[in-house]
Amino acid sequence: MSKPTNGFACAADDQDFTATAYRDGKATRRVTVKGTCACQTSGFKLKLELASPPIVPDELHVNLVEVKPTGTVTQVITPTDVEDTFEIADEVERVLIRNRNITVLIKEG
């Protein structure tokens, strides 16, 4: 995991994420994006949200969103997981976490 930069409290880099595509029961293609970031303190919650526009020809665009902890937290670098699933078209080959400039190639599951 990388060190926090660019005003974010949680560090993230390309190697911190995976993206796995699969077909659900209705034959819809979906991708599960998973990652672990290094947050400056405990208590952070992370989520991935669709960016606008969410899909360009062969990429899914998302943003990594940090939800700061409330109350007293431990002041130690804390690994924090994030995982979300998105519907995608057959031609989508990679995920771009736009606000972090992270590209993750999609693997078939």
BALOZA-645232 format. One line per field, with one value per residue (C-alpha): residue in three letters; x, y, z; residue number from 1. Coordinates in Angstrom, 2 decimals. Each point is the difference from the previous one (the first is absolute). Example, Ala and Ser with C-alpha at 12.3 -4.5 7.8 and 13.67 -1.06 7.14 Angstrom:
2
type = c(ala  ser)
xx = c(12.30  1.37)
yy = c(-4.50  3.44)
zz = c(7.80  -0.66)
seq = c(1  2)
% end
This chain:
109
type = c(met  ser  lys  pro  thr  asn  gly  phe  ala  cys  ala  ala  asp  asp  gln  asp  phe  thr  ala  thr  ala  tyr  arg  asp  gly  lys  ala  thr  arg  arg  val  thr  val  lys  gly  thr  cys  ala  cys  gln  thr  ser  gly  phe  lys  leu  lys  leu  glu  leu  ala  ser  pro  pro  ile  val  pro  asp  glu  leu  his  val  asn  leu  val  glu  val  lys  pro  thr  gly  thr  val  thr  gln  val  ile  thr  pro  thr  asp  val  glu  asp  thr  phe  glu  ile  ala  asp  glu  val  glu  arg  val  leu  ile  arg  asn  arg  asn  ile  thr  val  leu  ile  lys  glu  gly)
xx = c(0.00  1.18  0.28  -2.91  0.43  -1.87  -2.17  -1.54  0.08  0.24  2.78  -0.77  1.94  -0.61  1.38  -2.43  -3.04  -1.45  -2.98  -1.74  -2.81  -2.70  -3.49  -2.93  -3.05  -1.55  3.21  0.72  3.72  1.15  3.37  1.02  2.70  1.95  2.80  1.84  1.15  2.29  -2.01  1.64  -2.19  -2.39  -3.72  -0.03  -2.66  0.71  -2.37  0.14  -2.55  -0.70  1.69  -1.61  -0.09  0.20  0.93  2.05  0.47  2.26  0.27  -2.14  0.63  -0.38  1.24  1.40  -1.91  1.33  -2.44  1.87  -0.36  -1.91  1.09  3.35  2.10  3.39  2.69  1.66  0.16  -2.86  -0.64  -3.60  -1.89  -2.38  -2.17  -2.82  -1.68  -1.15  -1.89  2.17  -0.21  1.89  2.55  1.16  3.60  1.16  -1.10  1.26  -0.13  -0.08  0.67  3.14  1.16  0.05  -0.61  -0.95  -0.22  -3.09  0.57  -2.74  -1.11)
yy = c(0.00  3.51  3.03  2.51  2.83  2.76  1.01  -3.47  -1.66  -3.48  -1.02  -2.13  -1.18  -2.27  -3.11  0.47  -0.92  -2.92  -0.16  -3.29  -0.35  -2.67  -0.70  -0.06  -2.29  2.26  -0.04  3.63  0.72  1.50  0.96  -0.11  2.52  -0.69  1.92  0.70  3.54  1.31  2.54  2.50  -1.14  -2.78  0.45  1.07  -1.47  -0.23  -0.42  0.07  2.16  0.34  3.05  2.03  -1.28  -3.45  -1.93  0.97  -2.59  -2.45  1.45  0.23  3.31  0.17  2.21  -1.20  1.78  0.34  0.32  1.46  -1.60  1.70  0.12  -1.13  -2.20  -1.66  2.11  -2.83  -0.90  -2.46  -2.35  0.64  -2.15  1.17  -2.15  0.81  -1.69  1.69  -1.08  0.31  -0.61  -2.80  2.41  1.44  -1.11  2.17  2.12  3.56  1.37  3.51  2.13  -2.06  -0.61  -3.76  -2.46  -3.60  -2.63  -2.19  -3.74  -2.50  -2.01)
zz = c(0.00  -0.80  2.26  0.04  -2.53  -1.84  2.95  0.43  3.42  -1.51  -2.37  -3.03  -3.04  -3.00  1.72  2.94  -2.17  -1.96  -2.36  -0.78  -2.55  0.07  -1.32  2.41  -0.28  -2.66  -2.12  0.92  0.15  3.29  1.45  3.64  0.86  3.22  1.63  3.21  0.76  2.74  2.01  2.38  2.93  0.87  -0.59  -3.65  -2.28  -3.72  -2.93  -3.77  -1.81  -3.69  -1.54  -2.76  -2.68  1.59  -3.13  -3.04  -2.76  1.84  3.54  3.12  1.81  3.78  2.84  3.32  2.77  3.56  2.90  2.97  3.42  2.78  3.61  1.38  -2.29  0.18  -1.68  -1.92  -3.68  -0.45  -2.94  -1.09  -2.52  -2.69  -2.27  -2.40  -2.96  -3.21  -3.12  -3.12  -3.73  -1.74  -1.51  3.36  0.63  2.90  2.94  0.41  3.54  -1.37  3.08  0.74  -3.58  0.63  -2.82  0.74  -2.73  0.23  0.32  -0.80  3.03)
seq = c(1  2  3  4  5  6  7  8  9  10  11  12  13  14  15  16  17  18  19  20  21  22  23  24  25  26  27  28  29  30  31  32  33  34  35  36  37  38  39  40  41  42  43  44  45  46  47  48  49  50  51  52  53  54  55  56  57  58  59  60  61  62  63  64  65  66  67  68  69  70  71  72  73  74  75  76  77  78  79  80  81  82  83  84  85  86  87  88  89  90  91  92  93  94  95  96  97  98  99  100  101  102  103  104  105  106  107  108  109)
% end
